[in-house]
Amino acid sequence: MKFAAPCGMDAEMAGLEARRVKTRNLKQAMMQELLTGRTRLVENGKLKVDSAR
């Protein structure tokens, strides 16, 4: 027997799923920047962007 989740819970789950997808896409984009060398990590973990490319 399945129980129906309250509406508020459905909305919260949908919001969390959207946030998870957005975060995953952002992480993928950041990794691509690092792997191509366009963005580098330098002193003290700061980012350096190579704008010449």
N, C-alpha and C positions, 0 to 999 in steps of 0.2 A: 504494500500500500504506500503510495507516494503522498507527500504532504505539499501543498502549495506554499511557496514562500510569500511573505507579505510584500506588498508593492514597494515599500521603502527599501527593502532588502534587495529586490531586483534592480532598482535604480542604482543602489550603492555598488552592486556587483558589476553593472554595466560601466559605471564610472571608473572603478578600479581596473577593469579590463582595458578600457581606453587608455588609462594612464600607463598600464604595463606595456601596451603596444607602442605608445609614444616614447617611453623610456628606452625600449628595445631598439627602436629606429634611431634614436639619438645616439645610443651607444655604438651602433653599427656605423653611423656616419663618422663618429669621433675616431673609431678604430681605423676606418678607411683613410682619414686625414693623417693619422700617425703612420700607417703602413706605406703611404705614398711619399712620405717625407715632407709634405706641405706644412705640417705642423710638427714641431719638435718640443720635447720636454727638455728644458735647460735648468740652470741653477735653481735650487730650492723648489723644484717641481713646477716652476712657472712655464707657461706655454709661449712658444715663439712661432709666429706664423710667417712663412716665407711668401711674401706678396709678389715676388718676381715671377712666380709660376702661373 
